[in-house]
Amino acid sequence: MSEQSAQGLDHVGIAGTDLFALAAIYEKLGFLLTPLARHSGRRTPDGPVVPFGTGNRCIMLRQGYLELIAIVDPGVFSNTLDRFLARYAGIHILALNVEDADSNLTRLRCAGFDIPGIAYLERPVDDADPTGLRAKFARLPLPDAPEGRIQLIQHLTREAIWQERFMTHPNGAVALASVVLAVPDPAEAAARFSRLAGQPVVPDPAGGFSLDLPRGRVRLVAADVLGKIFPGVVAPVLPYVAGISLQTSDQTVAIARLASARGIAMRAAPGGVLVPPNEAGGAALCFLA
């Protein structure tokens, strides 16, 4: 059954207009980033691999990862990133991990999703080394998802990006624990995400619903509940992928020390400490103790 359902929170994509500025923000927050990489892929399931206009730098965790993404070549296909950025800067990509894209494609079509096929994406691990290791993915994007680029993803070259040299962060972050979405109708969104993942949803402790996966969870809440999870955070629009929770290895000691030394604003939050969106490129970051 696991091959035909999502098994974890794979990654979130934090989008900005300037990748270099976004990377500098996250380095100040104590994250170790991978080198710059440019995307390429097939624009149709059977088409050739072509360059895309987007590039990224990633934050690889022991469980899951964060992708910092921006348009680095405005003259080339942006893969809808420009449309997302017109709404707000912050999290616009949410990927759930699957072990077999083919079997999940069949399941999704049976569940009523109009998915034309598997979308393949690839990129070098380091843009400065184009003949080196390449990261390759098989993706199942949810068509026209109002929340952003919501997808299932199978890693075809997992060893290329989860390298030990990238996974130790000065701020103590080790795992992507959850992502929080403020949505107009939590019940409708929960039913749709449950069908997408092939997993049941349960009531969220703060209100709304939670998709609890074997590794990580997706929380779908109303706008008036958001402040209970991320104190002081207000949704600028709906739907809104508000932020994430990160498990730490040291009871948040390192991030608190860095915040004090580098003048980063933090506040208390349920289970940990919160870096507000204006300090983190538009995404709320809760570091969990």
Secondary structure as GFF3:
##gff-version 3
##sequence-region A 1 289
A	DSSP	three_ten_helix	2	4	.	.	.	ID=ss1
A	DSSP	beta_strand	8	15	.	.	.	ID=ss2
A	DSSP	alpha_helix	19	28	.	.	.	ID=ss3
A	DSSP	beta_strand	37	42	.	.	.	ID=ss4
A	DSSP	beta_strand	49	60	.	.	.	ID=ss5
A	DSSP	beta_strand	65	71	.	.	.	ID=ss6
A	DSSP	alpha_helix	81	85	.	.	.	ID=ss7
A	DSSP	beta_strand	90	97	.	.	.	ID=ss8
A	DSSP	alpha_helix	101	110	.	.	.	ID=ss9
A	DSSP	beta_strand	119	124	.	.	.	ID=ss10
A	DSSP	beta_strand	134	141	.	.	.	ID=ss11
A	DSSP	beta_strand	149	155	.	.	.	ID=ss12
A	DSSP	alpha_helix	158	161	.	.	.	ID=ss13
A	DSSP	three_ten_helix	164	166	.	.	.	ID=ss14
A	DSSP	beta_strand	173	182	.	.	.	ID=ss15
A	DSSP	alpha_helix	186	197	.	.	.	ID=ss16
A	DSSP	beta_strand	202	203	.	.	.	ID=ss17
A	DSSP	beta_strand	209	212	.	.	.	ID=ss18
A	DSSP	beta_strand	217	221	.	.	.	ID=ss19
A	DSSP	three_ten_helix	223	225	.	.	.	ID=ss20
A	DSSP	alpha_helix	226	229	.	.	.	ID=ss21
A	DSSP	beta_strand	240	248	.	.	.	ID=ss22
A	DSSP	alpha_helix	253	262	.	.	.	ID=ss23
A	DSSP	beta_strand	267	269	.	.	.	ID=ss24
A	DSSP	beta_strand	272	275	.	.	.	ID=ss25
A	DSSP	three_ten_helix	277	279	.	.	.	ID=ss26
A	DSSP	beta_strand	284	288	.	.	.	ID=ss27
###
